[in-house]
Amino acid sequence: MRSYLLISGATGGLGSEFVYDCARRGYDLFLTDQNTEINGFADFISRSFNVSVISKSCDLSSRQYRTEFFNYIKTEGYRFWGLINVAG
């Protein structure tokens, strides 16, 4: 089973720099951000660096959205080997 590096706050200044750096290293990524344009950014990264990129928009400051986010991860069976938390 594929394992991902989770990056929160992925479309912001520092977050996107982490995304670029990790993609250059060949890491498969799971990106989240409250920005709803995350899917387009994820597609761009995947095509540009030939890595697997999953994305899910989420406002991590909201308990409801965090619960939905974690349920999505559990339901889909995603696994993570690391976390870079840049949200908030």
N, CA, C and O of each residue as an XYZ file, in Angstrom:
352
protein
N       0.840     -1.189      0.000
C       0.000      0.000      0.000
C       0.882      1.250      0.000
O       1.867      1.328      0.734
N       0.524      2.200     -0.813
C       1.267      3.450     -0.935
C       1.087      4.282      0.343
O       0.001      4.323      0.920
N       2.151      4.932      0.766
C       2.134      5.792      1.939
C       2.521      7.208      1.515
O       3.400      7.393      0.673
N       1.872      8.184      2.090
C       2.019      9.582      1.667
C       2.628     10.453      2.759
O       2.574     10.125      3.944
N       3.201     11.554      2.336
C       3.593     12.629      3.222
C       2.451     13.631      3.212
O       2.100     14.157      2.156
N       1.867     13.902      4.369
C       0.750     14.844      4.491
C       1.306     16.243      4.720
O       2.104     16.461      5.632
N       0.880     17.190      3.886
C       1.276     18.593      4.055
C       0.012     19.423      4.174
O      -0.797     19.479      3.248
N      -0.152     20.076      5.336
C      -1.291     20.974      5.535
C      -0.859     22.401      5.202
O       0.324     22.731      5.275
N      -1.821     23.238      4.837
C      -1.477     24.598      4.429
C      -0.658     24.599      3.148
O       0.235     25.425      2.964
N      -0.979     23.657      2.267
C      -0.122     23.346      1.119
C      -0.065     24.413      0.037
O       0.899     24.439     -0.728
N      -1.052     25.292     -0.060
C      -1.020     26.271     -1.153
C      -0.452     27.619     -0.729
O      -0.254     28.494     -1.572
N      -0.190     27.801      0.553
C       0.357     29.067      1.037
C       1.841     29.182      0.725
O       2.435     28.261      0.164
N       2.431     30.292      1.081
C       3.835     30.562      0.771
C       4.783     29.489      1.241
O       5.422     28.834      0.418
N       4.896     29.288      2.541
C       5.804     28.294      3.096
C       5.336     26.879      2.754
O       6.145     26.017      2.411
N       4.023     26.645      2.850
C       3.475     25.331      2.532
C       3.777     24.902      1.118
O       4.178     23.762      0.883
N       3.588     25.808      0.169
C       3.846     25.442     -1.232
C       5.335     25.187     -1.470
O       5.684     24.362     -2.315
N       6.207     25.868     -0.753
C       7.644     25.611     -0.891
C       7.986     24.209     -0.389
O       8.808     23.516     -0.988
N       7.351     23.792      0.714
C       7.537     22.417      1.177
C       7.040     21.428      0.121
O       7.686     20.411     -0.133
N       5.897     21.726     -0.489
C       5.340     20.855     -1.528
C       6.335     20.708     -2.679
O       6.639     19.592     -3.100
N       6.840     21.828     -3.185
C       7.800     21.785     -4.298
C       9.055     20.989     -3.916
O       9.531     20.161     -4.694
N       9.575     21.241     -2.738
C      10.796     20.562     -2.307
C      10.572     19.051     -2.178
O      11.400     18.256     -2.623
N       9.473     18.673     -1.580
C       9.191     17.241     -1.388
C       8.884     16.545     -2.713
O       9.277     15.396     -2.918
N       8.196     17.224     -3.594
C       7.906     16.648     -4.915
C       9.206     16.454     -5.703
O       9.371     15.442     -6.384
N      10.127     17.416     -5.613
C      11.434     17.276     -6.273
C      12.183     16.048     -5.768
O      12.942     15.422     -6.509
N      11.962     15.708     -4.495
C      12.618     14.547     -3.890
C      11.912     13.236     -4.254
O      12.387     12.152     -3.914
N      10.778     13.346     -4.945
C      10.067     12.157     -5.396
C       9.068     11.592     -4.409
O       8.630     10.452     -4.558
N       8.697     12.377     -3.394
C       7.753     11.897     -2.391
C       6.325     11.926     -2.929
O       5.933     12.867     -3.618
N       5.552     10.888     -2.608
C       4.119     10.908     -2.873
C       3.467     11.758     -1.795
O       3.784     11.625     -0.613
N       2.550     12.636     -2.209
C       2.031     13.662     -1.308
C       0.519     13.586     -1.136
O      -0.215     13.220     -2.054
N       0.080     13.940      0.057
C      -1.334     14.180      0.338
C      -1.389     15.629      0.820
O      -0.842     15.964      1.871
N      -2.055     16.482      0.042
C      -2.085     17.910      0.329
C      -3.453     18.323      0.844
O      -4.483     17.854      0.361
N      -3.446     19.206      1.831
C      -4.693     19.798      2.285
C      -4.483     21.290      2.522
O      -3.391     21.744      2.864
N      -5.560     22.027      2.328
C      -5.552     23.476      2.508
C      -7.007     23.915      2.513
O      -7.864     23.239      1.944
N      -7.289     25.038      3.150
C      -8.663     25.546      3.095
C      -8.987     26.165      1.743
O     -10.155     26.394      1.429
N      -7.970     26.435      0.948
C      -8.139     26.967     -0.398
C      -8.765     25.892     -1.291
O      -8.220     24.795     -1.412
N      -9.882     26.194     -1.904
C     -10.579     25.215     -2.732
C      -9.875     24.966     -4.064
O     -10.284     24.080     -4.814
N      -8.837     25.719     -4.368
C      -8.065     25.513     -5.600
C      -6.988     24.448     -5.426
O      -6.153     24.258     -6.310
N      -7.002     23.762     -4.302
C      -5.966     22.768     -4.003
C      -5.894     21.663     -5.054
O      -4.809     21.161     -5.348
N      -7.033     21.282     -5.621
C      -7.034     20.183     -6.594
C      -6.241     20.541     -7.846
O      -5.489     19.713     -8.360
N      -6.400     21.760     -8.338
C      -5.629     22.193     -9.500
C      -4.142     22.243     -9.205
O      -3.324     21.854    -10.039
N      -3.792     22.720     -8.024
C      -2.394     22.774     -7.601
C      -1.827     21.359     -7.508
O      -0.710     21.104     -7.957
N      -2.594     20.445     -6.928
C      -2.152     19.057     -6.793
C      -1.917     18.417     -8.158
O      -0.928     17.711     -8.353
N      -2.819     18.662     -9.098
C      -2.654     18.126    -10.453
C      -1.383     18.657    -11.103
O      -0.644     17.913    -11.747
N      -1.136     19.960    -10.926
C       0.069     20.581    -11.476
C       1.324     19.934    -10.900
O       2.253     19.616    -11.643
N       1.361     19.737     -9.595
C       2.525     19.133     -8.938
C       2.732     17.707     -9.431
O       3.856     17.303     -9.728
N       1.653     16.955     -9.515
C       1.740     15.566     -9.959
C       2.310     15.462    -11.373
O       3.188     14.640    -11.635
N       1.810     16.292    -12.274
C       2.291     16.288    -13.657
C       3.734     16.791    -13.761
O       4.534     16.239    -14.516
N       4.054     17.815    -13.019
C       5.379     18.442    -13.116
C       6.497     17.572    -12.559
O       7.615     17.589    -13.073
N       6.197     16.809    -11.507
C       7.252     16.054    -10.823
C       7.063     14.536    -10.896
O       7.844     13.776    -10.325
N       6.016     14.108    -11.606
C       5.745     12.679    -11.778
C       5.668     11.942    -10.441
O       6.287     10.894    -10.261
N       4.901     12.503     -9.510
C       4.646     11.877     -8.213
C       3.136     11.744     -8.025
O       2.354     12.446     -8.667
N       2.748     10.847     -7.149
C       1.337     10.697     -6.823
C       0.949     11.796     -5.826
O       1.610     11.982     -4.804
N      -0.131     12.519     -6.139
C      -0.585     13.600     -5.256
C      -2.089     13.474     -5.061
O      -2.861     13.495     -6.020
N      -2.483     13.346     -3.819
C      -3.887     13.346     -3.423
C      -4.140     14.691     -2.755
O      -3.265     15.219     -2.069
N      -5.333     15.247     -2.952
C      -5.637     16.525     -2.302
C      -7.061     16.524     -1.780
O      -7.953     15.877     -2.329
N      -7.244     17.268     -0.709
C      -8.564     17.414     -0.102
C      -8.598     18.765      0.590
O      -7.789     19.042      1.475
N      -9.540     19.600      0.179
C      -9.706     20.899      0.811
C     -10.327     20.715      2.192
O     -11.271     19.943      2.358
N      -9.793     21.427      3.179
C     -10.328     21.344      4.539
C      -9.892     22.559      5.344
O      -8.727     22.957      5.311
N     -10.842     23.140      6.066
C     -10.530     24.191      7.034
C     -10.263     23.490      8.360
O     -11.198     23.142      9.082
N      -8.988     23.281      8.681
C      -8.620     22.513      9.861
C      -8.950     23.221     11.175
O      -8.835     22.617     12.241
N      -9.357     24.484     11.118
C      -9.746     25.181     12.346
C     -11.175     24.835     12.766
O     -11.592     25.191     13.868
N     -11.923     24.155     11.916
C     -13.308     23.780     12.196
C     -13.384     22.322     12.637
O     -12.935     21.428     11.920
N     -13.951     22.087     13.808
C     -14.100     20.723     14.317
C     -14.906     19.859     13.344
O     -14.548     18.709     13.088
N     -15.978     20.405     12.810
C     -16.822     19.662     11.868
C     -16.030     19.246     10.634
O     -16.082     18.086     10.225
N     -15.300     20.181     10.040
C     -14.535     19.877      8.831
C     -13.382     18.913      9.120
O     -13.076     18.049      8.298
N     -12.735     19.059     10.299
C     -11.675     18.118     10.668
C     -12.227     16.704     10.789
O     -11.606     15.748     10.326
N     -13.391     16.575     11.411
C     -14.013     15.261     11.553
C     -14.311     14.659     10.193
O     -14.030     13.483      9.958
N     -14.881     15.461      9.285
C     -15.161     14.984      7.932
C     -13.871     14.591      7.211
O     -13.832     13.591      6.494
N     -12.831     15.375      7.404
C     -11.529     15.113      6.787
C     -10.955     13.783      7.278
O     -10.528     12.955      6.474
N     -10.943     13.580      8.592
C     -10.405     12.343      9.154
C     -11.247     11.134      8.751
O     -10.704     10.056      8.512
N     -12.555     11.301      8.673
C     -13.411     10.210      8.213
C     -13.113      9.856      6.758
O     -13.110      8.681      6.390
N     -12.863     10.867      5.934
C     -12.499     10.647      4.528
C     -11.209      9.832      4.442
O     -11.137      8.861      3.689
N     -10.208     10.217      5.198
C      -8.921      9.516      5.204
C      -9.113      8.062      5.631
O      -8.569      7.149      5.011
N      -9.881      7.859      6.681
C     -10.122      6.510      7.184
C     -10.887      5.671      6.159
O     -10.518      4.528      5.890
N     -11.946      6.237      5.594
C     -12.761      5.519      4.615
C     -11.952      5.121      3.392
O     -12.092      4.007      2.888
N     -11.109      6.023      2.913
C     -10.301      5.755      1.722
C      -9.077      4.882      2.020
O      -8.463      4.332      1.105
N      -8.729      4.760      3.297
C      -7.612      3.906      3.686
C      -6.236      4.493      3.434
O      -5.269      3.748      3.270
N      -6.129      5.809      3.401
C      -4.824      6.432      3.171
C      -3.912      6.203      4.374
O      -4.365      6.174      5.518
N      -2.626      6.042      4.094
C      -1.595      5.859      5.114
C      -0.536      6.937      4.926
O      -0.268      7.382      3.810
N       0.062      7.349      6.052
C       1.040      8.434      6.025
C       2.328      8.012      6.710
O       2.315      7.300      7.714
N       3.434      8.465      6.148
C       4.732      8.208      6.772
C       5.280      9.460      7.441
O       6.261      9.400      8.182
N       4.627     10.615      7.171
C       5.102     11.854      7.775
C       4.096     12.961      7.650
O       3.111     12.844      6.920
N       4.347     14.057      8.375
C       3.470     15.229      8.393
C       4.312     16.485      8.403
O       5.273     16.604      9.164
N       3.936     17.427      7.541
C       4.464     18.800      7.626
C       3.229     19.672      7.832
O       2.411     19.837      6.928
N       3.110     20.223      9.029
C       1.932     21.002      9.395
C       2.233     22.488      9.263
O       2.969     23.053     10.073
N       1.672     23.110      8.256
C       1.880     24.535      8.025
C       0.564     25.310      8.194
O       0.544     26.536      8.093
N      -0.515     24.595      8.446
C      -1.835     25.238      8.593
C      -1.862     26.114      9.829
O      -1.395     25.730     10.902
N      -2.424     27.311      9.649
C      -2.724     28.214     10.749
C      -1.542     28.694     11.481
O      -1.675     29.464     12.432
